[in-house]
Amino acid sequence: MEFREMRRKRQQLSEEESIGILQKATSGTLALLGDGGYPYAVPISYVYVDGRLYFHSAMSGHKVDAIRGCDRASFCVIEQDSVQPKEYTTYFRSVIAFGRVHVIEDEVEKLEMARLLGRRYNPNDEESLRKELEHGLSRMLMIRFDIEHLTGKEAIELVRAHQSKPQPGGMV
């Protein structure tokens, strides 16, 4: 599939900046094709690793049914959303990923990704993580989102602010 190019290219973030947002943010919204063909968007915690996003889930529910029914998905993260009332705008930075999503069936990969997710949200507590995974891993799913297309965008006001800053090594 060929993905659309961003219309407002001046506001487009680089791939490196977009990945940086995915690495920094702690939650986003996973959008799936839900019941009756209606979009289903769910806020969710995640971890980003090498071009993939990983989520955990209960064994069943709307999200799992939607994933099993259609593997196409998008995921949106908002890094910044600063309302500017007098300007009738927001200063935003966000990323949208498009890709394929599926339940991880391989038990080794499932455990490895569950550990990474646990470490992200509770770093430096390996003993608690070990106990949690011993207790709950068999009652949860791990989901992998393979990113096929990634775009990041920021408000034009932020673009202008970057451009007006003096560059290192520039003339004074």
TAJO-V163368 format. One record per pair of residues at least 12 apart in sequence whose ideal C-beta (glycine too) atoms are under 8 Angstrom apart, sorted by the first residue. I is the first residue (numbers start at 1). GAP is how many residues later the second one is. D is the distance in whole Angstrom. If there is no record, write none. Layout:
# TAJO-V163368
i = <I	I>
gap = <GAP	GAP>
d = <D	D>
This chain:
# TAJO-V163368
i = <1	3	3	3	6	6	8	8	10	10	11	11	11	11	11	12	12	12	13	13	13	13	13	13	14	15	15	17	18	18	18	18	19	19	21	21	21	21	21	21	22	22	22	22	22	23	24	25	25	25	26	26	26	27	27	27	27	27	28	28	28	28	28	28	28	29	29	29	29	29	29	29	30	30	30	30	30	30	30	30	30	30	31	31	31	31	32	32	32	32	32	32	33	33	33	33	34	34	34	35	35	35	40	40	40	42	42	45	45	46	46	46	47	47	47	47	49	49	51	51	52	52	52	52	53	53	53	53	53	54	54	54	54	54	54	54	55	55	55	55	56	56	56	56	56	56	57	57	57	57	57	58	58	58	59	59	59	64	64	67	67	67	67	68	71	71	71	72	72	72	72	73	73	73	73	73	74	74	74	74	75	75	75	75	76	76	76	76	77	77	78	78	78	79	79	79	80	80	80	80	80	81	84	87	89	89	90	91	91	91	91	92	92	92	92	93	93	93	93	93	94	94	94	95	95	95	95	96	96	96	97	97	97	97	98	98	98	98	99	99	99	99	99	100	100	100	101	101	101	101	102	102	103	103	103	104	104	104	104	109	109	110	110	110	111	111	113	113	114	114	114	114	115	115	117	118	118>
gap = <147	95	145	146	145	147	145	148	146	149	142	143	144	145	148	139	140	141	80	82	138	139	140	141	138	135	137	135	77	132	133	134	29	131	56	58	72	73	74	131	26	31	55	73	75	25	55	52	53	54	19	94	95	16	17	18	19	50	15	16	18	47	48	49	50	12	13	14	15	46	47	48	12	13	14	25	33	43	44	45	71	115	42	43	44	45	31	34	35	38	41	69	33	36	37	39	28	31	32	27	30	31	22	23	26	20	21	72	76	29	71	99	66	69	70	73	64	67	95	96	92	93	94	95	22	44	91	92	94	59	62	63	88	89	90	91	62	87	88	90	58	61	84	85	86	87	46	83	84	85	86	81	82	83	80	81	82	39	77	34	35	36	76	35	29	30	31	26	27	28	29	25	26	27	28	72	22	23	24	25	21	22	24	70	18	19	20	21	17	18	14	15	16	14	15	16	12	13	14	74	78	13	73	70	66	68	65	63	64	66	67	61	62	63	66	59	60	61	62	65	58	59	60	55	56	57	58	54	55	56	48	50	52	53	49	50	51	52	46	47	48	49	50	45	46	48	42	43	44	45	41	42	38	39	40	37	38	39	40	33	35	27	31	32	22	26	29	31	19	23	26	28	14	18	25	14	15>
d = <8	6	8	4	6	7	7	8	7	6	5	6	7	6	6	7	7	6	7	7	8	3	6	6	8	6	8	6	5	5	7	3	7	7	6	5	7	8	5	6	4	7	6	6	7	5	7	4	8	6	6	8	7	6	7	5	7	8	7	7	6	5	6	4	8	5	7	5	7	7	5	8	5	8	5	7	7	6	8	5	8	8	6	5	7	7	7	4	6	7	5	7	6	7	4	7	6	8	5	7	7	8	6	7	5	8	6	7	7	8	8	8	7	5	5	5	8	6	7	5	6	6	6	6	6	7	8	4	7	4	7	6	6	7	6	7	8	7	4	7	6	6	5	7	6	7	8	7	4	8	6	8	7	7	6	7	6	7	7	5	7	6	6	7	5	6	6	8	8	7	8	8	6	7	4	6	6	7	5	8	7	5	8	6	7	7	5	8	6	5	7	8	5	4	6	7	6	4	8	8	8	8	8	8	7	7	7	8	5	6	6	8	7	5	8	7	8	4	8	7	7	6	8	7	7	4	8	8	5	8	7	5	7	5	7	6	4	8	5	5	5	4	7	7	5	7	6	7	5	8	7	6	5	7	6	7	4	7	5	8	8	7	8	4	7	7	5	7	6	6	7	6	7	7	8	7	7>
